């Protein structure tokens, strides 16, 4: 059987910086003084194969390191993510996703339509969820990501909530376009990765949304 990965949040973090509701439940079972003095190790049936969301996006999404244009609400329906809103043209062939403003990646670079477009173009070029959509082009126009379709496809926003479409910073790519590190916009940033078993994350204080709680 493959070994299960062990996720090790930074020792410098308070326990409220840990990722996922299930982790918070575990912390509640510890005395506050004990929880404040130790990191939390999480063992899960995930395998980290590298930095590319096409193979390990689920891990980075679950650990809230990187985010997608579209999120999902409590009922599993598409909801605003890095895109505050979206709309389709009357013929259903052009979709425009308007980005939220003043969002920064973990390396301090701004979230732009160009950065989001680059990530999605890389996702489209690899086997993944976007293969399900008749996409002919992904372009940046102002603060919008514009996706052109060959035929109407109403499920496009739902596909853009998938972990293989995580939006990464330009600095995550090398000169040949390969993803070499995970630089996202989530409330936690990667401290270290040792595939296939270990991922350490730490609190990102520049997060655009609700700050990770402290316990």
ZAGUKOL-749995 format. One record per residue (C-alpha): x, y, z; residue in one letter. Coordinates in nm, 4 decimals. Example, Ala and Ser with C-alpha at 12.3 -4.5 7.8 and 13.67 -1.06 7.14 Angstrom:
2
+----------+----------+----------+------+
!        X !        Y !        Z ! code !
+----------+----------+----------+------+
!   1.2300 !  -0.4500 !   0.7800 !    A !
!   1.3670 !  -0.1060 !   0.7140 !    S !
+----------+----------+----------+------+
//
This chain:
215
+----------+----------+----------+------+
!        X !        Y !        Z ! code !
+----------+----------+----------+------+
!   0.0000 !   0.0000 !   0.0000 !    X !
!   0.1250 !   0.3550 !  -0.0655 !    X !
!   0.2237 !   0.5549 !   0.2383 !    X !
!  -0.0184 !   0.8234 !   0.3476 !    X !
!   0.1139 !   1.1800 !   0.3299 !    X !
!   0.1789 !   1.3652 !   0.6519 !    X !
!   0.0995 !   1.7349 !   0.6528 !    X !
!   0.3002 !   1.9377 !   0.9028 !    X !
!   0.1873 !   2.2968 !   0.9647 !    X !
!   0.4612 !   2.5373 !   1.0703 !    X !
!   0.5691 !   2.5333 !   1.4345 !    X !
!   0.5440 !   2.9103 !   1.4380 !    X !
!   0.1678 !   2.8977 !   1.3875 !    X !
!  -0.1073 !   2.9101 !   1.6406 !    X !
!  -0.3507 !   2.6205 !   1.5988 !    X !
!  -0.6173 !   2.8436 !   1.4489 !    X !
!  -0.3981 !   2.8673 !   1.1411 !    X !
!  -0.4561 !   2.5026 !   1.0563 !    X !
!  -0.6551 !   2.3942 !   0.7588 !    X !
!  -1.0031 !   2.2366 !   0.7495 !    X !
!  -1.2913 !   2.2001 !   0.9882 !    X !
!  -1.1876 !   1.8504 !   1.0874 !    X !
!  -0.8574 !   1.9861 !   1.2146 !    X !
!  -1.0309 !   2.2420 !   1.4311 !    X !
!  -1.2337 !   1.9652 !   1.5886 !    X !
!  -0.9137 !   1.7866 !   1.6784 !    X !
!  -0.7732 !   2.1008 !   1.8348 !    X !
!  -1.0805 !   2.1425 !   2.0488 !    X !
!  -0.9937 !   1.8167 !   2.2207 !    X !
!  -0.6580 !   1.9551 !   2.3377 !    X !
!  -0.5996 !   2.1878 !   2.6338 !    X !
!  -0.5379 !   2.5400 !   2.5017 !    X !
!  -0.1893 !   2.5551 !   2.6480 !    X !
!  -0.0940 !   2.2246 !   2.4910 !    X !
!  -0.2443 !   2.3170 !   2.1540 !    X !
!  -0.0539 !   2.6458 !   2.1493 !    X !
!   0.2790 !   2.4698 !   2.2006 !    X !
!   0.2637 !   2.2099 !   1.9292 !    X !
!   0.2019 !   2.1840 !   1.5558 !    X !
!  -0.0733 !   1.9637 !   1.4231 !    X !
!   0.0175 !   1.6718 !   1.1962 !    X !
!  -0.2564 !   1.5616 !   0.9586 !    X !
!  -0.2476 !   1.2203 !   0.7962 !    X !
!  -0.4691 !   1.1867 !   0.4891 !    X !
!  -0.5037 !   0.9498 !   0.1908 !    X !
!  -0.3487 !   1.1999 !  -0.0505 !    X !
!  -0.0323 !   1.1667 !  -0.2516 !    X !
!   0.1685 !   1.4724 !  -0.3525 !    X !
!   0.3240 !   1.4183 !  -0.6920 !    X !
!   0.4609 !   1.7699 !  -0.7369 !    X !
!   0.3573 !   2.1332 !  -0.7725 !    X !
!   0.1337 !   2.0991 !  -1.0773 !    X !
!  -0.2417 !   2.1281 !  -1.0022 !    X !
!  -0.3116 !   1.8821 !  -1.2839 !    X !
!  -0.1793 !   1.6041 !  -1.0593 !    X !
!  -0.1834 !   1.7417 !  -0.7027 !    X !
!  -0.4368 !   2.0242 !  -0.7176 !    X !
!  -0.6752 !   1.8474 !  -0.4810 !    X !
!  -0.4161 !   1.8570 !  -0.2019 !    X !
!  -0.3401 !   2.2275 !  -0.2452 !    X !
!  -0.7079 !   2.3144 !  -0.2689 !    X !
!  -0.7985 !   2.1143 !   0.0422 !    X !
!  -0.5114 !   2.2723 !   0.2335 !    X !
!  -0.6363 !   2.6128 !   0.1127 !    X !
!  -0.3074 !   2.7116 !  -0.0428 !    X !
!  -0.4450 !   2.8051 !  -0.3847 !    X !
!  -0.7891 !   2.9036 !  -0.5117 !    X !
!  -1.0007 !   2.8915 !  -0.8258 !    X !
!  -1.1954 !   3.1534 !  -1.0190 !    X !
!  -1.5215 !   2.9943 !  -0.9071 !    X !
!  -1.5981 !   2.8472 !  -0.5654 !    X !
!  -1.8955 !   2.6420 !  -0.4455 !    X !
!  -2.1554 !   2.7231 !  -0.1822 !    X !
!  -2.2973 !   2.4980 !   0.0891 !    X !
!  -2.5331 !   2.3404 !  -0.1649 !    X !
!  -2.2554 !   2.2636 !  -0.4113 !    X !
!  -2.3611 !   2.5400 !  -0.6512 !    X !
!  -2.1113 !   2.7749 !  -0.8218 !    X !
!  -2.0284 !   3.0801 !  -0.6110 !    X !
!  -1.7821 !   3.3690 !  -0.6450 !    X !
!  -1.4196 !   3.2771 !  -0.5845 !    X !
!  -1.1321 !   3.4808 !  -0.7242 !    X !
!  -1.3880 !   3.5962 !  -0.9796 !    X !
!  -1.6450 !   3.8230 !  -0.8166 !    X !
!  -1.8929 !   3.7679 !  -1.0995 !    X !
!  -1.9332 !   3.6221 !  -1.4464 !    X !
!  -2.1687 !   3.6352 !  -1.7393 !    X !
!  -2.2197 !   3.4672 !  -2.0736 !    X !
!  -2.2982 !   3.6347 !  -2.4037 !    X !
!  -2.6434 !   3.5959 !  -2.5533 !    X !
!  -2.5203 !   3.3226 !  -2.7871 !    X !
!  -2.3461 !   3.1397 !  -2.5002 !    X !
!  -2.0095 !   3.1387 !  -2.6776 !    X !
!  -1.8254 !   3.4028 !  -2.4718 !    X !
!  -1.7900 !   3.3977 !  -2.0942 !    X !
!  -1.6440 !   3.6891 !  -1.8976 !    X !
!  -1.5133 !   3.6403 !  -1.5436 !    X !
!  -1.4508 !   3.9663 !  -1.3568 !    X !
!  -1.1735 !   3.9320 !  -1.0971 !    X !
!  -1.1887 !   4.0659 !  -0.7455 !    X !
!  -0.9628 !   4.3639 !  -0.6873 !    X !
!  -0.6621 !   4.4016 !  -0.4560 !    X !
!  -0.5730 !   4.0331 !  -0.4266 !    X !
!  -0.2080 !   3.9349 !  -0.3920 !    X !
!  -0.0320 !   3.6049 !  -0.4389 !    X !
!   0.1877 !   3.4712 !  -0.1605 !    X !
!   0.4967 !   3.6217 !  -0.3258 !    X !
!   0.3417 !   3.9693 !  -0.3215 !    X !
!   0.2603 !   3.9863 !  -0.6921 !    X !
!  -0.0930 !   4.0993 !  -0.7813 !    X !
!  -0.3675 !   3.8765 !  -0.9128 !    X !
!  -0.4287 !   3.9953 !  -1.2671 !    X !
!  -0.6329 !   3.8684 !  -1.5583 !    X !
!  -0.3054 !   3.7848 !  -1.7333 !    X !
!  -0.1893 !   3.5695 !  -1.4398 !    X !
!  -0.5227 !   3.3896 !  -1.4174 !    X !
!  -0.5297 !   3.3367 !  -1.7927 !    X !
!  -0.1814 !   3.1834 !  -1.7906 !    X !
!  -0.2817 !   2.9332 !  -1.5221 !    X !
!  -0.5972 !   2.8347 !  -1.7093 !    X !
!  -0.4128 !   2.8004 !  -2.0397 !    X !
!  -0.1728 !   2.5582 !  -1.8742 !    X !
!  -0.4664 !   2.3664 !  -1.7257 !    X !
!  -0.6334 !   2.3481 !  -2.0659 !    X !
!  -0.3167 !   2.2122 !  -2.2279 !    X !
!  -0.3109 !   1.9094 !  -1.9964 !    X !
!  -0.5584 !   1.6255 !  -1.9471 !    X !
!  -0.8184 !   1.7445 !  -1.6978 !    X !
!  -1.1639 !   1.8774 !  -1.6293 !    X !
!  -1.1419 !   2.1519 !  -1.8923 !    X !
!  -1.1362 !   1.8825 !  -2.1610 !    X !
!  -1.5106 !   1.8560 !  -2.0993 !    X !
!  -1.5749 !   2.2059 !  -2.2330 !    X !
!  -1.5533 !   2.3143 !  -2.6003 !    X !
!  -1.2995 !   2.5898 !  -2.5225 !    X !
!  -1.1333 !   2.7577 !  -2.8202 !    X !
!  -0.9463 !   3.0387 !  -2.6401 !    X !
!  -0.8729 !   3.1862 !  -2.2976 !    X !
!  -0.7712 !   3.5525 !  -2.2992 !    X !
!  -0.7234 !   3.8468 !  -2.0648 !    X !
!  -0.9124 !   4.1691 !  -2.1269 !    X !
!  -0.8690 !   4.4384 !  -1.8643 !    X !
!  -0.9670 !   4.2832 !  -1.5327 !    X !
!  -1.1590 !   3.9991 !  -1.6973 !    X !
!  -1.0727 !   3.6468 !  -1.7998 !    X !
!  -1.2540 !   3.5832 !  -2.1266 !    X !
!  -1.3224 !   3.2268 !  -2.2383 !    X !
!  -1.4395 !   3.1566 !  -2.5908 !    X !
!  -1.6370 !   2.8408 !  -2.6721 !    X !
!  -1.7086 !   2.6573 !  -2.9936 !    X !
!  -2.0593 !   2.5707 !  -2.8768 !    X !
!  -2.2616 !   2.6868 !  -2.5741 !    X !
!  -2.1679 !   2.5139 !  -2.2503 !    X !
!  -2.3676 !   2.6178 !  -1.9435 !    X !
!  -2.1575 !   2.4127 !  -1.6999 !    X !
!  -1.8373 !   2.6130 !  -1.7554 !    X !
!  -1.8465 !   2.7923 !  -1.4143 !    X !
!  -1.8736 !   2.4566 !  -1.2367 !    X !
!  -1.5643 !   2.3275 !  -1.4185 !    X !
!  -1.3686 !   2.6332 !  -1.3072 !    X !
!  -1.4267 !   2.5338 !  -0.9437 !    X !
!  -1.2257 !   2.2139 !  -0.9963 !    X !
!  -0.8878 !   2.1806 !  -0.8257 !    X !
!  -0.7034 !   2.1292 !  -1.1544 !    X !
!  -0.7877 !   2.4925 !  -1.2433 !    X !
!  -0.6127 !   2.6515 !  -0.9437 !    X !
!  -0.4791 !   2.9989 !  -1.0155 !    X !
!  -0.1052 !   3.0369 !  -0.9519 !    X !
!   0.1288 !   3.3363 !  -0.9628 !    X !
!   0.3545 !   3.3997 !  -1.2627 !    X !
!   0.6484 !   3.3152 !  -1.0345 !    X !
!   0.5192 !   2.9595 !  -1.0019 !    X !
!   0.6304 !   2.8877 !  -1.3611 !    X !
!   0.9840 !   2.8488 !  -1.4911 !    X !
!   1.1112 !   2.9871 !  -1.8221 !    X !
!   0.9742 !   2.6847 !  -2.0060 !    X !
!   0.6278 !   2.7175 !  -1.8544 !    X !
!   0.6610 !   2.4313 !  -1.6078 !    X !
!   0.5082 !   2.4717 !  -1.2628 !    X !
!   0.7936 !   2.4481 !  -1.0134 !    X !
!   0.6295 !   2.5787 !  -0.6962 !    X !
!   0.2847 !   2.6496 !  -0.5583 !    X !
!   0.2313 !   3.0236 !  -0.5154 !    X !
!  -0.1390 !   3.0796 !  -0.4656 !    X !
!  -0.3766 !   3.3296 !  -0.3069 !    X !
!  -0.5169 !   3.1170 !  -0.0233 !    X !
!  -0.5109 !   3.1861 !   0.3527 !    X !
!  -0.2188 !   2.9421 !   0.3879 !    X !
!   0.1082 !   2.9363 !   0.1981 !    X !
!   0.3502 !   2.6555 !   0.1333 !    X !
!   0.6448 !   2.6418 !   0.3696 !    X !
!   0.7927 !   2.3210 !   0.2298 !    X !
!   0.6963 !   2.0240 !   0.0137 !    X !
!   0.8565 !   1.6794 !   0.0177 !    X !
!   0.6626 !   1.4535 !  -0.2214 !    X !
!   0.4945 !   1.2188 !  -0.1890 !    X !
!   0.4280 !   1.2448 !   0.1838 !    X !
!   0.4907 !   1.5802 !   0.3444 !    X !
!   0.3522 !   1.9308 !   0.3039 !    X !
!   0.4033 !   2.2115 !   0.5552 !    X !
!   0.1935 !   2.5273 !   0.5376 !    X !
!   0.1852 !   2.8507 !   0.7327 !    X !
!  -0.0594 !   3.1340 !   0.7793 !    X !
!  -0.0688 !   3.4005 !   0.5041 !    X !
!  -0.1430 !   3.7308 !   0.6745 !    X !
!  -0.2034 !   3.9096 !   0.3440 !    X !
!  -0.5061 !   3.6955 !   0.2581 !    X !
!  -0.7805 !   3.8907 !   0.0801 !    X !
!  -1.0723 !   3.7152 !   0.2502 !    X !
!  -1.1658 !   3.6369 !   0.6063 !    X !
!  -0.8456 !   3.5882 !   0.8032 !    X !
!  -0.7783 !   3.2404 !   0.9414 !    X !
!  -0.9088 !   3.2352 !   1.2979 !    X !
!  -0.6943 !   3.2040 !   1.6051 !    X !
!  -0.7874 !   2.9749 !   1.8901 !    X !
+----------+----------+----------+------+
//
